[in-house]
Amino acid sequence: MTTPDPTDVHPAWLPPAAYRAVGSRHTLVHGDGPLVDTVFAEVQRACAEHGGTVRRTGDGPPVQLVLALTAHRSAARPDATPTATQSGRTPNAARPGSPETAVRPGWTEAVDPGPLGVNVDAARADLAAAGGGPLGPEGFAVVRPGEVTVVLADDQAGLLYGLFQVVRLGEAAYGPPHPARVHRPAMRRRMLDHWDNVDVHPVMGQVERGYAGGSIFWRAGHPRRDRDRVRAYGRLLAACGVNAVSVNNVNVHATEARLLTDRLDEVAEIADLLRPYGIRVHLSVTFAAPVVLGGLPTADPLDEAVREWWAETTQRVYAHIPDFGGYVVKADSEGQPGPFSYGRDHADGANLLAGPLEPYGGVVHWRAFVYDHRQDWRDRSTDRARAAHDHFAPLDGRFRDNVIVQVKHGPMDFQTREPVSPVIAAMPGTRLAVEFQVTQEYTGQQQHVCYLAPWWSELLRFAPWGDGERTVADVAADGGGLVAVSNVGDDPFWTGHPLAQANLYAFGRLAWDPKLRPEAVLDEWLDLTFAPATSADPALLRRTLHQIMDDSWRSYERYTAPLGVGFMVRPGHHYGPDVDGYEYTPWGTYHFADRDGVGVDRTRATGTGFTGQYPPPWSQTYESLAACPDELLLFFHHVPYDHVLHSGSTVVQHIYDTHFDGVAEVEATCRRWEWLAGLVDPTVHARVTERLAEQLRCAQEWRDQVNAYFHRKSGVPDAHGRPLH
Ligand code: GCW
């Protein structure tokens, strides 16, 4: 195969310079199979650029890098139904002494694919001595027993991930000898959901909540067939560890529904392009498919003809796409059809689709984003935050093993700050996937710099049962993995804002290893994207980009909705401030500000009772006004404006201060970015400069609207006498 090289798109974190260390050396790639071919092609391309050589067998110059498959083949495919030992309800990440890492008797004997030279044998011995096998379907080890760096993997995908690790390491991969370093993904499935439409939707456009131009897959009703672009996308995703992509919007409209049947070829083509990068394709389907596509009178999950229709349809899908990943379903949510129409529940619905997928190793991602979007705002007893738990927790244990209940990380909807969804702690007998939003619907729509890895890292490290107990990452790792809504479109920078590429990269890396520090992930991304060797002042570049990005999510939080209350965005498109925009609407997203106070009382004592959906200690912490963390205060409590926060500030003064601070931080970001003129590609510099001007304008608007609003409601002046309008 040849590696893609679209000329009309930014190379993101795989510019040729990122391959300098690999491409300037002599490399041996050992093993067979399509993904090994991908590894070979990647190294070959790097060598063409940087002067090294690569071969698969035979004689040649002494090699400095070996990428070799071991003879051991893992029985499990990444998407196969996990066995007790694989899932075991313990984190998937290797733990010394756990069944995951134990050396199987006879394993070292099994590893002998032939005479590759002494360094490889030493590397294998080293790996075995370190108790490092089996590596699993996607794991790999990097060993440097002497002067040669050796990457070992049991399976092809592991070799590909091993190559990208060596690329990340750059020159550091060829430093002093070191023993085997074993890498295995924490999550078996690391998935991106595209909300791409085939037709241009009259309101949502080509990509729902897309801020990077059109779709890379479809344009105005037709497949784009930009094969290079899709391959290049697969390559970028593999390089950060993503292994599954759902290609179309979870809101499945009439044309998009047909991707399951007469337009399946379009999906198969994408699958063909992504397969060489270890990525399986999934498809969003409509629950009403038996009616709208099959002409049946019902889509009732207990109807025999409906079951047969799904079985036959699924069989046809696998005939076209043998490694098809499975279905994604948004049912009974925001107008999408679902089992409620037939008096059935979500377990009935999900199990209907899971059955036919099961023999092929496919899964159903069944979304838990189910709530009443036709709420009466006057009715204080209905609380949207409660909805997913109310619907799904009682169904725990009823889902088939190849159903993955996909839960948004928070109880509302991808806000800048929300507590962790209580569903994540409520379904021990169900495989759960946690869903993030890389596309910045509520975090600046790729007009604003907002590096989201610190937010995701907080969420992944959160321990719903209290400190020292299992984390959100552990739940996802034992269950269905991590999913995120993609931020990619046909924009020349992939993501509209060039710095938003870092979010896509970070999502993949955190899904692979949720313990990575967000600043370290940013360093990886910086070093790849802005290869230091090509920069006039790499230290200044790195320092400045850290200053701009590390805290950008918290800056965004400061100038938008305060203290976890959420929304306050313009209805519909969700960009920019509108404090009361959703206040008297049916969407269930209220802040309840009046002249005396603000916030949503979700306590058991006097409010909606939502705090009772958490296990201890959080059920108590959130219930207590005194204990509730400041950043979530208004999510859980309605308080007077003079309520004193743990920080010592009153609520209203906190609102004023953070809004002035947030804008000042954006001003500093604009100045810092100016210093980088000449240190980054001029087209990148120009694009970011343009976006920063908009970010500053918008941040000022947020500051002035939010501050003026709370000043007018509360009548409390700013303690520092700043203008409040
Ligand atoms: O955040 C909301 C978005 C909808 C989206 C929905 C969902 C695809 O505003 O555009 O629909 O979430 O997650 O299903």
Boltz pocket constraint, residues with backbone or C-beta under 6 A from the ligand:
constraints:
  - pocket:
      binder: B
      contacts: [[A, 195], [A, 208], [A, 209], [A, 250], [A, 251], [A, 330], [A, 369], [A, 413], [A, 414], [A, 441], [A, 572]]
      max_distance: 6.0
